[in-house]
Amino acid sequence: MRAQDSATAEAAIAVPAHPPADGPVPASVPASGAATAASTAPTADPAHTESIPVDGNAAAGGGDGAPGGGTTRGRGAARVSTRGAVFAGLGVTAFSLTFPGTAWALEGLGPWSVTACRTALAGLLALGCLLAWRAPLPRRRHWPGLAVVAAGVVVGFPLLTTLALGTTSTAHAAVVVGLLPLTTAAYSTWRQRTRHRWPFWAAAVAGAVVVVGFALRDGGGGLTGADGFLFAALLVCAAGYGEGGRLARELPGAHVIGWALVLCLPLAVPAAVLTLAVEPVQLSARSVAGLLWLVAGSQWFGLAAWYRGMGMIGVGRASQLQLAQPLLTLVWAVLLLGEEPGALAPVAAVAVLACIAVTQRTAPVGAAGPTRAARRARGRDRT
């Protein structure tokens, strides 16, 4: 009897903290018993493992409905998924103001000055925060990914979209964001070998079609000369999002974008000085407000929240929340820039929300969550 009781006692199983796929933490860890798992599992590095309590009832054969660790783990995974979606949603909301903010900044600065000043000021802000947090330097294996983040979302996307907005409208530029979720999910699938089920891809493609069709119709239809910049921005940003989401499983989201911004400082500061001397400067309250939002909102807070959400729910699922960004951008364009909304905006909004709901309920095959190192670092940030 004592041997049977001991078989149902709560135990701890060491599992790797670096699973291969992206997504939320699995709701349950099947086990036939603590003794069997301990005797058959390979020896793991203590720095890269964590102890997951396994309830004896679940180990003894209890299902998801039985009282035990499975139900508790399921609720914990659901909370992580919800929090990750909230962080990613905050990032999308911040990004939706990027195009209106850029349009405001262009009223007083040239396109190259906007990009250089945005990057330099955001880099100085990130450096101050990282020093205040006493953030450790990333490991050597992190720097190639941080370089892709820097090239894609710190320099490439802001520069290319700023050049495009010099000759096209905010509504038309939304075509880039309309395709970005699908492109980001495709990049993540290729880069991280993540497998999504067919309902995810069906909803992602449908959402992209709705958003692009709406953006083109609302922007007057057809392509313009600025679309070369916009489609190039689409590619570099998808790579930056994908690499940043992968790194966010090991580093806090604020550290991912923070070190990418710091990496650009040696070039951004001289570039800001040079462009301000070459391009005309006619600052106004609106242009300053637009630039400050690009620095603090889009480039720093938005990307920090975005990467944290990606690290919690995975690149694929987080990217599909961005389907709502063009519609939010059009709302801001109406409120801040005086543009007229299209008659199909409510219909497009409902269709996009339906596609987002499907993608968020479709977890990738072999989903995995943030690593132990990332959770421990985030805990230090909160304290």
PLY file of the C-alpha trace (Angstrom):
ply
format ascii 1.0
element vertex 383
property float x
property float y
property float z
element edge 382
property int vertex1
property int vertex2
end_header
0.00 0.00 0.00
2.81 2.42 0.80
4.44 1.60 -2.54
1.15 2.39 -4.31
0.77 5.68 -2.42
4.29 6.70 -3.32
3.51 6.09 -6.98
0.81 8.79 -6.84
2.87 11.36 -4.95
3.80 14.62 -6.66
7.22 14.47 -8.34
9.39 16.70 -10.52
10.60 15.81 -13.98
13.49 17.66 -15.63
12.60 18.61 -19.18
14.56 20.62 -21.74
13.77 24.33 -21.66
14.66 24.86 -25.33
11.90 23.11 -27.33
12.25 23.25 -31.10
8.97 24.79 -32.22
7.34 28.09 -31.41
4.04 28.49 -29.59
2.58 28.25 -26.08
3.69 25.79 -23.42
2.00 22.39 -23.93
-1.02 21.92 -21.71
0.17 18.58 -20.33
3.28 16.41 -20.13
2.38 12.73 -20.42
4.31 10.50 -18.09
4.02 6.94 -16.92
5.55 7.66 -13.55
8.27 9.69 -11.94
10.56 6.72 -11.50
10.31 5.68 -15.17
10.91 9.21 -16.44
13.87 9.72 -14.16
15.47 6.44 -15.21
14.98 6.84 -18.97
15.46 10.60 -19.52
18.93 11.68 -20.69
21.03 13.81 -18.42
20.20 17.50 -19.01
22.21 20.61 -18.38
20.82 22.20 -15.17
21.18 25.66 -16.72
18.80 24.72 -19.53
16.19 22.63 -17.70
13.35 23.31 -15.33
11.34 21.22 -12.93
7.72 20.70 -13.92
5.50 19.22 -11.20
3.58 16.18 -12.41
0.57 15.12 -10.41
0.47 11.46 -9.54
-3.15 11.05 -10.58
-2.34 12.19 -14.12
0.76 9.99 -14.16
-1.26 7.01 -12.99
-3.65 7.32 -15.91
-6.01 10.19 -15.05
-7.27 12.11 -18.07
-7.67 15.83 -18.64
-10.87 15.80 -16.66
-9.34 14.13 -13.62
-8.11 16.32 -10.79
-4.40 16.72 -11.13
-1.54 18.36 -12.95
-3.08 18.10 -16.44
-5.92 20.50 -15.67
-3.64 22.85 -13.76
-1.13 22.88 -16.60
-3.97 23.53 -19.07
-5.13 26.56 -17.13
-1.55 27.81 -16.84
-1.00 27.45 -20.60
-4.26 29.30 -21.27
-3.15 32.19 -19.04
0.22 32.36 -20.83
-1.55 32.35 -24.20
-3.90 35.14 -23.11
-1.07 37.28 -21.74
0.97 36.73 -24.88
-1.95 37.82 -27.06
-2.40 40.94 -24.91
1.27 41.92 -25.26
1.20 41.30 -29.01
-2.03 43.28 -29.27
-0.42 46.22 -27.49
2.38 46.08 -30.03
-0.08 46.07 -32.93
-1.91 49.07 -31.45
1.37 50.97 -31.19
2.33 50.00 -34.75
-1.02 51.20 -36.10
0.04 54.76 -35.24
3.36 54.45 -37.09
2.13 55.64 -40.49
0.19 58.65 -39.10
3.19 59.49 -36.90
5.48 59.28 -39.90
3.18 61.54 -41.92
3.31 64.11 -39.10
7.11 63.87 -38.80
7.51 64.39 -42.57
5.81 67.78 -42.22
8.97 69.14 -40.59
11.77 66.76 -41.58
13.01 64.97 -44.67
12.58 61.18 -45.01
16.24 60.39 -44.30
16.25 62.71 -41.27
13.11 61.07 -39.88
14.64 57.59 -40.15
18.06 58.57 -38.76
16.66 60.64 -35.86
14.13 57.94 -35.04
16.80 55.26 -34.86
19.34 57.38 -32.97
16.92 58.65 -30.32
15.35 55.21 -29.83
18.83 53.71 -29.52
19.79 56.19 -26.80
16.52 55.46 -24.98
17.15 51.72 -25.20
20.74 52.10 -24.00
19.59 54.04 -20.95
16.97 51.41 -20.09
19.38 48.50 -20.53
21.94 50.20 -18.29
19.30 50.95 -15.65
18.18 47.31 -15.72
21.81 46.10 -15.64
20.93 43.83 -18.53
23.64 41.29 -19.37
25.17 41.26 -22.83
23.58 38.76 -25.21
25.53 35.60 -25.91
27.56 35.26 -29.08
24.93 33.07 -30.73
22.32 35.84 -30.27
24.15 38.55 -32.22
23.45 37.28 -35.78
19.73 37.28 -35.04
19.95 40.72 -33.44
21.69 41.98 -36.59
18.74 40.76 -38.68
16.33 42.50 -36.28
18.36 45.70 -36.56
18.50 45.57 -40.35
14.81 44.68 -40.70
12.75 46.57 -38.12
15.18 49.25 -36.88
16.55 50.50 -40.22
14.97 48.76 -43.22
11.24 48.99 -42.57
11.26 52.56 -41.17
13.43 53.87 -44.02
11.54 52.14 -46.84
8.08 53.06 -45.56
9.16 56.65 -44.90
10.39 56.96 -48.48
7.12 55.47 -49.71
4.95 57.79 -47.61
6.65 60.73 -49.26
4.71 59.92 -52.46
1.70 57.83 -51.37
-1.13 57.95 -48.83
-1.39 56.27 -45.46
-4.30 54.15 -46.68
-2.35 52.83 -49.65
0.70 52.04 -47.49
-1.53 49.74 -45.43
-1.12 47.16 -48.21
2.28 46.32 -46.68
0.80 45.58 -43.29
-1.97 43.59 -44.97
0.56 41.09 -46.33
3.00 41.24 -43.41
1.24 38.70 -41.13
1.21 36.04 -43.85
4.82 36.77 -44.84
5.98 36.66 -41.21
4.23 33.33 -40.61
5.81 31.90 -43.77
9.27 33.10 -42.71
8.81 31.60 -39.24
7.73 28.27 -40.75
10.85 28.19 -42.91
13.28 29.46 -40.27
12.05 27.55 -37.21
10.56 24.51 -38.97
7.20 25.26 -37.37
4.22 23.35 -38.75
0.80 24.99 -38.71
-2.43 23.15 -39.45
-4.43 23.94 -42.57
-7.12 26.07 -40.80
-4.36 28.46 -39.74
-3.08 28.95 -43.28
-6.60 29.19 -44.70
-7.51 31.94 -42.22
-4.15 33.70 -42.73
-4.55 33.78 -46.51
-8.19 34.85 -46.25
-7.28 37.65 -43.86
-4.48 38.84 -46.14
-6.83 38.87 -49.15
-9.45 40.87 -47.24
-6.96 43.42 -45.91
-5.06 43.88 -49.19
-8.26 44.12 -51.20
-9.72 46.65 -48.79
-6.51 48.69 -48.67
-6.20 48.80 -52.47
-9.85 49.73 -52.95
-9.77 52.34 -50.20
-6.49 53.72 -51.54
-7.90 54.26 -55.02
-7.03 50.88 -56.57
-3.95 49.86 -58.51
-0.26 50.14 -57.70
1.88 53.26 -57.46
5.55 54.07 -57.89
6.04 53.78 -54.12
5.08 50.10 -54.09
8.65 49.01 -54.73
9.65 50.52 -51.39
6.58 49.00 -49.72
7.17 45.44 -50.92
10.86 45.63 -50.00
9.80 46.82 -46.54
7.48 43.80 -46.33
10.35 41.35 -46.85
12.88 42.89 -44.48
10.29 43.40 -41.74
9.10 39.78 -41.93
12.69 38.63 -41.40
13.14 41.04 -38.49
9.91 39.89 -36.85
10.73 36.23 -37.33
14.25 36.48 -35.90
13.09 38.70 -33.04
10.31 36.28 -32.14
12.80 33.40 -32.11
15.18 35.33 -29.84
12.30 36.32 -27.53
12.04 32.68 -26.43
15.46 33.14 -24.79
15.64 36.89 -24.06
13.03 39.35 -22.75
11.30 41.21 -25.56
12.65 44.59 -24.39
16.18 43.20 -24.49
15.71 41.92 -28.06
14.75 45.29 -29.51
16.97 47.15 -27.03
20.20 45.47 -28.12
19.18 45.72 -31.79
18.76 49.48 -31.36
22.07 49.79 -29.51
23.72 47.85 -32.34
22.66 50.63 -34.74
23.84 53.56 -32.61
27.37 53.89 -34.10
25.79 54.52 -37.52
22.54 56.18 -36.48
24.02 59.11 -34.53
26.39 60.32 -37.31
23.62 59.73 -39.87
21.22 61.89 -37.87
23.75 64.73 -37.67
24.49 64.50 -41.41
20.89 64.30 -42.62
19.77 67.20 -40.41
22.53 69.31 -41.98
21.59 68.33 -45.55
17.77 68.12 -45.56
15.49 71.07 -44.73
14.19 71.30 -41.17
10.92 73.09 -40.40
9.85 71.75 -37.03
6.31 72.20 -35.74
4.35 70.78 -32.84
2.87 68.06 -35.07
6.22 67.05 -36.58
7.87 66.84 -33.15
4.92 64.85 -31.75
5.08 62.46 -34.70
8.83 61.92 -34.27
8.51 61.37 -30.52
5.83 58.75 -31.08
8.01 56.95 -33.62
10.85 56.89 -31.09
9.05 55.97 -27.86
5.89 54.30 -29.15
6.60 52.44 -32.37
10.34 51.80 -32.10
10.65 51.07 -28.39
7.45 50.26 -26.45
5.60 48.70 -29.37
8.41 46.36 -30.39
9.22 45.44 -26.78
5.60 44.37 -26.19
5.43 42.72 -29.62
8.49 40.55 -29.11
7.41 39.59 -25.61
4.06 38.44 -26.99
5.81 36.52 -29.77
8.00 34.77 -27.22
4.91 33.65 -25.29
2.52 32.52 -28.06
4.83 32.01 -31.02
5.67 34.01 -34.13
2.92 32.51 -36.29
-0.01 33.21 -33.99
1.25 36.63 -32.90
1.80 37.72 -36.50
-1.87 37.13 -37.38
-2.98 39.67 -34.78
-1.39 42.22 -37.08
-4.22 41.67 -39.55
-6.09 44.28 -37.50
-3.34 46.89 -37.94
-4.40 48.33 -41.34
-7.94 48.91 -40.09
-6.64 50.57 -36.92
-4.32 52.67 -39.08
-7.25 53.85 -41.15
-9.11 54.81 -37.96
-6.12 56.92 -36.87
-5.86 58.37 -40.39
-9.44 59.59 -40.08
-8.99 61.01 -36.59
-5.52 62.50 -36.97
-5.08 63.19 -40.69
-8.65 63.94 -41.75
-8.84 61.13 -44.32
-12.26 59.74 -45.28
-12.97 56.08 -44.33
-14.25 53.65 -46.94
-17.83 52.37 -46.87
-16.62 48.75 -46.60
-14.57 49.38 -43.45
-17.08 47.71 -41.04
-17.39 44.64 -43.29
-13.62 44.31 -43.59
-13.24 44.71 -39.82
-15.65 41.85 -39.09
-13.96 39.57 -41.65
-10.51 40.31 -40.26
-11.62 39.67 -36.67
-13.06 36.30 -37.74
-9.75 35.34 -39.37
-7.82 36.40 -36.27
-10.10 34.27 -34.07
-9.38 31.18 -36.20
-5.60 31.68 -36.17
-5.55 32.20 -32.39
-7.48 28.96 -31.79
-5.19 26.92 -34.05
-1.99 26.01 -32.20
1.05 24.89 -34.22
2.07 21.23 -34.23
4.63 20.57 -31.51
4.10 23.97 -29.86
6.64 25.23 -27.36
6.86 28.24 -25.14
9.46 30.65 -23.83
12.56 29.14 -22.28
13.40 29.14 -18.61
16.13 31.76 -19.14
13.62 34.17 -20.66
11.08 33.68 -17.84
13.80 34.15 -15.20
15.04 37.36 -16.87
11.50 38.71 -17.12
11.03 38.01 -13.42
14.11 40.10 -12.66
12.72 42.94 -14.80
9.47 42.98 -12.81
11.36 43.20 -9.54
0 1
1 2
2 3
3 4
4 5
5 6
6 7
7 8
8 9
9 10
10 11
11 12
12 13
13 14
14 15
15 16
16 17
17 18
18 19
19 20
20 21
21 22
22 23
23 24
24 25
25 26
26 27
27 28
28 29
29 30
30 31
31 32
32 33
33 34
34 35
35 36
36 37
37 38
38 39
39 40
40 41
41 42
42 43
43 44
44 45
45 46
46 47
47 48
48 49
49 50
50 51
51 52
52 53
53 54
54 55
55 56
56 57
57 58
58 59
59 60
60 61
61 62
62 63
63 64
64 65
65 66
66 67
67 68
68 69
69 70
70 71
71 72
72 73
73 74
74 75
75 76
76 77
77 78
78 79
79 80
80 81
81 82
82 83
83 84
84 85
85 86
86 87
87 88
88 89
89 90
90 91
91 92
92 93
93 94
94 95
95 96
96 97
97 98
98 99
99 100
100 101
101 102
102 103
103 104
104 105
105 106
106 107
107 108
108 109
109 110
110 111
111 112
112 113
113 114
114 115
115 116
116 117
117 118
118 119
119 120
120 121
121 122
122 123
123 124
124 125
125 126
126 127
127 128
128 129
129 130
130 131
131 132
132 133
133 134
134 135
135 136
136 137
137 138
138 139
139 140
140 141
141 142
142 143
143 144
144 145
145 146
146 147
147 148
148 149
149 150
150 151
151 152
152 153
153 154
154 155
155 156
156 157
157 158
158 159
159 160
160 161
161 162
162 163
163 164
164 165
165 166
166 167
167 168
168 169
169 170
170 171
171 172
172 173
173 174
174 175
175 176
176 177
177 178
178 179
179 180
180 181
181 182
182 183
183 184
184 185
185 186
186 187
187 188
188 189
189 190
190 191
191 192
192 193
193 194
194 195
195 196
196 197
197 198
198 199
199 200
200 201
201 202
202 203
203 204
204 205
205 206
206 207
207 208
208 209
209 210
210 211
211 212
212 213
213 214
214 215
215 216
216 217
217 218
218 219
219 220
220 221
221 222
222 223
223 224
224 225
225 226
226 227
227 228
228 229
229 230
230 231
231 232
232 233
233 234
234 235
235 236
236 237
237 238
238 239
239 240
240 241
241 242
242 243
243 244
244 245
245 246
246 247
247 248
248 249
249 250
250 251
251 252
252 253
253 254
254 255
255 256
256 257
257 258
258 259
259 260
260 261
261 262
262 263
263 264
264 265
265 266
266 267
267 268
268 269
269 270
270 271
271 272
272 273
273 274
274 275
275 276
276 277
277 278
278 279
279 280
280 281
281 282
282 283
283 284
284 285
285 286
286 287
287 288
288 289
289 290
290 291
291 292
292 293
293 294
294 295
295 296
296 297
297 298
298 299
299 300
300 301
301 302
302 303
303 304
304 305
305 306
306 307
307 308
308 309
309 310
310 311
311 312
312 313
313 314
314 315
315 316
316 317
317 318
318 319
319 320
320 321
321 322
322 323
323 324
324 325
325 326
326 327
327 328
328 329
329 330
330 331
331 332
332 333
333 334
334 335
335 336
336 337
337 338
338 339
339 340
340 341
341 342
342 343
343 344
344 345
345 346
346 347
347 348
348 349
349 350
350 351
351 352
352 353
353 354
354 355
355 356
356 357
357 358
358 359
359 360
360 361
361 362
362 363
363 364
364 365
365 366
366 367
367 368
368 369
369 370
370 371
371 372
372 373
373 374
374 375
375 376
376 377
377 378
378 379
379 380
380 381
381 382
